[in-house]
């Protein structure tokens, strides 16, 4: 079909918001899971204008599928192509999608329900920033509605022109949304479904660090304090080596703790939803304390106070093990701390508020901070890329 004929058959249609759209999304998501297999889908999300309550939209439900790296894309295409989905490869449609599927386009026009299925690698989801910004800012949503109505009149039979004309507005809002720092608990709650995939695959040295981490747990350890435990990725290898160890896990994000509790329901775990910077760990309670990729958000002063608390919580001869993102040069550390101060000032974020802003230290500074906090001996024992493990000992 020629472009002019296609645009005439499938014109730009703008509808008032339909409360049924979220249910259309849920039903189609469940169908996709059945067809593709839940193991292949890291996360499914409702994106596009139909995902924003109150926004006028083309009555097309856009679904973002973030797929696992092990997914056989050729089989995925074959499976969906057999069930009413039309596959458009990336080379024919210039998007970020690995594959784009259409459903609801018939020889006589649109079906009652129309879907676009965007298949991507995990983490490629600017549309979620745009969606959430519009939901949180009604004035921007109204401006977007006004823009779309004007463009509909101009590009009713030119779908590409309509999409391109919205591009600058979408880009500006998306960049604005991406540059707004998120509260720490909100940051991780929003990423609960892709957290483990991202940690294991996207950060150099992290997957290997989980395995190396357990090697430094003292063999006599009976009680372990896990700070910022998340979903407990670091505990998998620890429990394999020490299946009867008693773990106290602290994290600020309840959905993370819920996922951890489900994974290790047969283990000796006590879970606490709290900001570990403010929570009391007690005195001489644990043989070992650990943190994995959680400490690269704090100032030197904050870390020193926290490390002092950790040291006091450890028994004589106890050990603290930290695996984290650490930089090599002082200039790199200075940049990240300067950037954090700049963002906090721009957003009027009070000092001490718990936001997800990276401030990695050099290894030398990490060691100095731990020594300043009263640990008897501190050593870097492993490093790959920007991921390093430091072990700090308490006096016998």
C-alpha positions in Angstrom: 0.0 0.0 0.0 1.3 3.4 -0.9 1.9 6.0 1.9 -0.9 8.2 0.7 -3.4 5.3 0.6 -2.2 4.1 4.1 -2.6 7.5 5.6 -6.1 7.9 4.2 -7.1 4.5 5.6 -5.4 5.1 9.0 -5.8 8.9 9.7 -4.9 10.7 12.9 -7.8 10.3 15.3 -7.8 12.1 18.6 -10.2 10.8 21.3 -11.0 12.1 24.7 -9.4 10.0 27.5 -11.1 6.6 27.8 -11.0 5.0 31.3 -11.0 1.6 29.5 -7.6 2.0 28.0 -5.7 0.8 31.1 -7.8 -2.4 31.1 -7.1 -2.9 27.4 -3.4 -2.7 28.3 -3.7 -5.2 31.2 -5.5 -7.7 29.0 -3.1 -7.4 26.1 -0.1 -7.6 28.5 -1.4 -10.9 29.9 -1.9 -12.2 26.4 1.7 -11.3 25.4 3.0 -13.0 28.5 1.2 -16.2 27.5 2.5 -16.0 23.9 6.1 -15.0 24.7 6.6 -16.6 28.1 7.1 -14.6 31.3 10.7 -15.6 31.6 11.5 -13.6 28.4 9.9 -10.4 29.6 11.9 -8.4 32.2 9.1 -5.7 32.4 6.0 -4.6 30.5 4.8 -1.0 30.7 1.8 1.0 29.4 3.3 4.0 27.6 2.1 6.6 25.1 -0.8 9.0 25.5 -3.4 6.4 26.5 -1.3 5.8 29.7 -1.9 9.4 30.9 -5.3 9.9 32.6 -7.1 12.8 31.2 -5.0 13.2 28.1 -6.6 13.3 24.6 -5.0 10.5 22.6 -5.0 8.5 19.5 -7.0 5.4 20.7 -3.9 3.2 20.3 -2.5 1.4 23.3 1.3 1.4 23.3 3.0 -1.3 25.3 6.7 -1.4 26.0 8.2 -4.9 26.4 11.7 -5.0 27.9 13.0 -8.4 27.0 15.8 -10.5 28.6 19.1 -10.8 26.8 18.6 -14.6 26.4 15.3 -14.1 24.5 15.3 -15.7 21.0 14.0 -12.6 19.0 13.5 -14.7 15.9 11.2 -17.1 17.8 9.4 -14.1 19.4 8.7 -12.6 16.0 7.4 -16.0 14.7 5.2 -16.5 17.8 3.6 -13.1 17.7 3.3 -13.1 13.9 1.1 -16.2 14.2 -1.4 -14.3 16.4 -2.6 -11.1 14.7 0.5 -9.1 15.2 2.2 -7.5 12.3 6.0 -7.2 12.7 7.9 -4.1 11.5 11.7 -4.3 11.8 13.7 -1.3 13.0 15.1 -0.6 9.6 11.7 0.2 8.2 10.6 2.3 11.2 13.2 4.6 12.6 12.7 4.1 16.4 14.6 2.7 19.3 12.7 -0.6 19.1 14.5 -3.8 18.4 11.2 -4.9 16.9 7.8 -3.1 16.6 4.5 -5.0 16.3 1.2 -3.6 15.2 -2.2 -5.0 16.0 -5.6 -3.8 14.9 -4.8 -2.5 11.5 -7.2 -4.1 9.0 -7.9 -3.9 5.3 -10.8 -1.6 6.0 -9.2 0.6 8.7 -8.7 0.5 12.4 -10.1 -2.4 14.5 -12.0 -1.6 17.7 -8.8 -2.0 19.7 -5.4 -1.0 18.3 -2.0 -1.8 19.8 1.7 -1.0 19.2 4.1 -3.4 20.9 7.6 -1.9 21.3 10.2 -4.6 22.0 13.4 -3.2 23.6 16.4 -4.1 25.8 15.9 -3.3 29.5 16.4 0.3 30.5 15.6 1.9 27.2 12.5 3.7 28.3 12.4 7.4 27.8 8.7 7.2 27.3 8.2 6.4 31.0 10.0 9.6 32.0 7.6 11.5 29.6 4.5 9.7 30.8 5.3 10.2 34.5 6.1 13.9 34.0 2.8 14.5 32.3 0.9 12.7 35.1 2.7 14.8 37.7 2.3 18.1 35.8 -1.3 18.7 34.6 -0.3 22.1 33.1 2.2 20.4 30.8 -0.4 17.7 30.0 -2.8 20.4 29.0 -0.2 22.1 26.8 0.5 18.7 25.1 -3.2 18.3 24.4 -3.5 21.7 22.9 -0.4 20.9 20.7 -1.9 17.6 19.5 -5.2 19.1 18.6 -3.6 21.7 16.5 -1.3 19.2 14.8 -4.2 16.8 14.1 -5.9 19.5 12.0 -2.6 20.1 10.1 -1.5 16.4 9.7 -4.7 14.4 9.8 -3.6 12.3 6.8 0.1 12.5 7.4 1.1 10.2 10.3 4.8 10.7 10.0 4.4 14.5 9.8 2.2 14.4 13.0 4.8 12.3 14.9 7.7 14.5 13.8 5.9 17.7 14.7 5.5 16.5 18.3 9.1 15.5 18.5 10.6 18.7 19.9 8.0 19.0 22.6 8.5 15.4 23.7 12.3 15.7 23.6 12.3 18.8 25.8 9.9 17.3 28.4 11.8 14.0 28.5 15.1 15.7 29.1 13.6 17.8 31.8 12.1 14.7 33.4 15.4 12.8 33.2 17.3 15.6 34.9 15.0 15.7 37.9 16.6 13.6 40.7 14.4 11.0 42.3 14.0 10.2 46.0 15.9 7.1 46.8 12.9 4.9 47.6 11.0 6.1 44.5 14.0 5.5 42.3 14.2 1.8 43.3 10.5 1.2 43.6 10.1 2.4 39.9 12.8 -0.1 38.8 11.9 -3.2 40.9 11.1 -5.3 37.8 14.4 -4.5 36.0 16.7 -4.0 39.0 18.3 -7.4 39.1 18.7 -7.6 35.3 20.3 -4.2 35.3 22.6 -4.9 38.2 23.8 -8.3 36.8 24.3 -7.2 33.2 24.8 -3.5 32.9 27.4 -2.6 35.5 31.0 -3.8 34.9 32.2 -6.1 37.7 29.0 -6.4 39.6 28.0 -9.9 38.6 31.5 -11.2 39.5 31.5 -9.1 42.6 28.4 -10.9 44.0 30.4 -14.2 43.8 33.6 -12.7 45.2 31.8 -11.0 48.0 30.9 -14.3 49.8 34.5 -15.4 49.9 35.3 -12.7 52.4 32.6 -13.6 55.0 34.5 -14.9 58.0 33.8 -18.7 58.4 32.7 -18.3 62.0 30.0 -15.8 61.1 26.6 -16.4 62.7 25.0 -13.0 62.5 25.2 -10.7 59.4 24.0 -7.1 58.9 23.2 -6.3 55.3 22.8 -2.5 54.6 20.8 -1.5 51.5 20.0 -5.2 50.9 17.6 -4.5 48.0 16.3 -7.8 46.6 19.2 -9.7 48.2 21.3 -10.5 45.1 24.4 -10.6 47.3 22.8 -13.1 49.6 22.4 -15.8 47.0 26.1 -16.8 47.2 26.3 -16.1 50.9 23.4 -18.4 51.6 25.0 -21.1 49.4 28.1 -21.0 51.4 26.5 -20.3 54.8 22.9 -21.6 54.6 22.2 -21.2 58.3 23.5 -17.7 58.8 21.2 -15.2 60.5 20.7 -12.0 58.4 19.3 -8.6 59.3 18.6 -6.7 56.2 17.8 -3.0 56.0 16.5 -1.1 53.0 14.5 2.0 52.4 12.3 0.5 49.6 9.5 -1.9 50.8 8.9 -3.5 47.4 12.6 -4.6 47.4 12.2 -6.1 50.8 9.0 -7.9 49.7 10.9 -9.4 46.7 13.8 -10.5 49.0 11.4 -12.1 51.5 9.7 -14.1 48.7 13.1 -15.3 47.4 14.5 -16.4 50.7 11.4 -17.4 52.6 13.2 -20.5 54.0 16.2 -18.6 55.4 16.8 -16.9 58.8 16.2 -13.2 57.8 14.8 -10.2 59.7 13.9 -7.3 57.3 13.7 -3.7 58.3 12.3 -0.9 56.0 14.3 2.1 57.1 16.9 4.7 56.1 20.0 3.0 57.5 21.7 6.4 57.9 19.3 7.1 60.7 18.6 3.6 62.0 20.3 2.3 65.2 22.2 -1.0 64.6 22.9 -1.5 68.3 26.2 -2.3 69.9 28.3 -5.4 69.3 25.4 -7.3 67.6 27.0 -8.8 64.5 29.9 -10.9 63.4 29.9 -9.3 60.0 28.3 -6.3 58.2 28.1 -5.9 54.4 26.9 -3.4 51.8 26.8 -3.9 48.1 26.5 -0.9 45.7 24.8 1.4 48.2 27.5 3.6 49.6 28.3 5.8 46.6 25.6 8.4 47.4 27.0 10.0 50.5 29.4 12.7 51.5 32.6 12.0 53.4 31.0 13.3 56.6 27.9 11.1 56.2 30.0 8.1 55.5 32.3 8.6 58.5 29.3 8.7 60.9 27.8 5.7 59.2 31.0 3.7 59.3 31.4 4.5 63.0 27.9 3.1 63.6 28.8 0.0 61.7 32.0 -0.5 63.6 30.1 -0.2 66.9 27.5 -2.7 65.8 30.2 -5.3 65.1 31.6 -7.7 67.8 35.3 -7.8 68.6 37.1 -9.3 65.7 34.1 -8.5 63.4 34.4 -7.5 59.7 32.8 -5.0 57.4 32.8 -5.8 53.7 31.9 -3.2 51.1 31.5 -3.8 47.4 30.8 -0.5 45.5 31.3 1.8 42.6 34.7 3.6 43.2 36.6 5.9 40.9 40.4 6.0 40.3 41.2 9.7 40.2 40.5 12.5 42.7 39.4 14.6 39.7 36.6 12.1 39.0 35.5 12.1 42.7 35.5 16.0 42.7 33.4 16.1 39.5 30.7 13.8 41.0 30.5 15.7 44.3 30.4 19.0 42.4 27.6 17.7 40.2 25.6 16.5 43.2 25.9 20.0 44.8 24.9 21.6 41.6 21.8 19.5 41.1 20.7 19.9 44.8 21.0 23.6 44.5 19.1 23.8 41.2 16.3 21.6 42.6 16.4 23.2 46.1 17.0 19.8 47.7 17.8 20.2 51.4 21.1 18.7 52.5 20.5 15.3 54.0 17.4 14.5 52.0 17.6 11.0 50.6 18.0 11.4 46.7 19.6 9.1 44.2 22.7 11.1 43.2 26.0 9.4 42.6 29.0 10.6 44.6 31.6 7.8 44.3 34.9 8.1 46.2 38.4 7.0 45.2 39.6 3.8 46.8 42.2 5.7 48.8 39.5 8.0 50.3 37.3 5.0 51.1 40.1 3.4 53.0 40.9 6.7 54.8 37.3 7.2 55.8 37.1 3.7 57.3 40.3 4.1 59.2 39.1 7.4 60.5 35.9 5.6 61.7 38.0 3.4 64.0 38.6 0.2 62.0 41.9 -1.4 62.8 42.8 -2.6 59.3 41.3 -1.7 55.9 42.3 -3.3 52.6 41.1 -3.4 49.0 40.9 -7.1 48.2 39.3 -7.1 44.7 38.5 -4.9 41.8 37.1 -5.1 38.3 36.4 -2.0 36.3 34.8 0.6 38.7 33.6 -2.1 41.1 35.8 -2.8 44.1 35.6 -4.7 47.4 37.1 -3.3 50.6 37.4 -5.3 53.8 37.6 -3.5 57.2 38.5 -5.3 60.4 37.5 -4.5 64.0 40.1 -5.1 66.7 40.0 -8.5 68.5 
